[in-house]
Amino acid sequence: MGKGIIGTKVGMTQLFDAESGRVTPVTVIEAGPCPITAIRDSERDGYSAVQLAFGTTKAQRLSKPELGHLKAANADPA
């Protein structure tokens, strides 16, 4: 399984290494809480996966099925 990060790009900055005099560009990412909303099992679903939610939104921007899915996972609107 691959590794990754879920987040939003906030901006760019740079790090300065005083010993070598190098400047390294760095991307700043806001990686907030990502509640698990579903777990797929290879025995039941035929594949293994984890569904995550990220960020927040107003409940009125989501459909009733989406709200029900998040409610079953005990997660806030995301």
C-alpha positions as CSV (number, residue, x, y, z in Angstrom):
1,M,0.0,0.0,0.0
2,G,1.3,3.4,-0.9
3,K,2.1,6.2,1.6
4,G,0.6,9.7,1.2
5,I,-0.7,12.7,3.0
6,I,-4.0,14.4,2.8
7,G,-4.0,18.1,3.2
8,T,-4.3,21.6,1.8
9,K,-1.4,23.6,0.4
10,V,-1.0,26.7,2.6
11,G,2.0,28.2,0.8
12,M,5.7,28.0,0.2
13,T,8.7,28.9,2.4
14,Q,12.4,28.1,2.4
15,L,14.9,26.6,4.8
16,F,18.4,27.9,5.1
17,D,21.3,25.6,6.0
18,A,23.9,27.7,7.6
19,E,26.7,25.1,7.3
20,S,26.5,24.6,3.6
21,G,24.8,27.9,2.7
22,R,22.0,26.1,0.8
23,V,18.5,27.3,0.5
24,T,15.8,24.6,0.2
25,P,12.3,25.4,-1.0
26,V,9.6,23.8,1.2
27,T,5.8,23.4,0.6
28,V,3.7,24.1,3.7
29,I,0.7,21.8,4.0
30,E,-2.1,21.9,6.5
31,A,-2.8,18.3,7.3
32,G,-5.7,18.3,9.7
33,P,-7.6,15.6,11.4
34,C,-8.8,13.0,8.9
35,P,-11.5,10.8,10.5
36,I,-12.0,7.4,9.0
37,T,-15.5,7.2,7.4
38,A,-15.4,3.7,5.9
39,I,-13.2,0.6,6.0
40,R,-13.4,-1.8,3.1
41,D,-12.4,-5.4,3.7
42,S,-11.0,-7.8,1.0
43,E,-13.2,-10.6,2.2
44,R,-16.5,-8.7,2.1
45,D,-15.8,-6.1,-0.6
46,G,-13.1,-7.7,-2.7
47,Y,-10.5,-5.1,-1.9
48,S,-8.9,-3.4,1.0
49,A,-9.2,0.4,1.5
50,V,-9.8,3.1,4.0
51,Q,-12.0,6.1,3.3
52,L,-11.0,9.4,5.0
53,A,-12.7,12.7,5.4
54,F,-10.8,16.0,5.3
55,G,-11.7,19.6,6.0
56,T,-15.1,20.9,7.2
57,T,-18.1,22.2,5.3
58,K,-21.7,23.2,6.1
59,A,-24.2,20.4,6.4
60,Q,-26.5,22.1,3.8
61,R,-23.8,21.7,1.1
62,L,-23.9,17.9,1.4
63,S,-26.6,15.5,0.1
64,K,-28.7,13.4,2.5
65,P,-26.8,10.2,1.6
66,E,-23.5,11.9,2.3
67,L,-24.7,13.2,5.6
68,G,-26.0,9.7,6.5
69,H,-22.7,8.2,5.6
70,L,-20.8,10.6,7.8
71,K,-23.3,10.2,10.6
72,A,-22.9,6.5,10.6
73,A,-19.1,7.0,10.9
74,N,-19.7,9.5,13.7
75,A,-17.9,12.3,11.7
76,D,-18.7,15.9,11.2
77,P,-19.7,17.3,7.8
78,A,-16.5,17.1,5.7
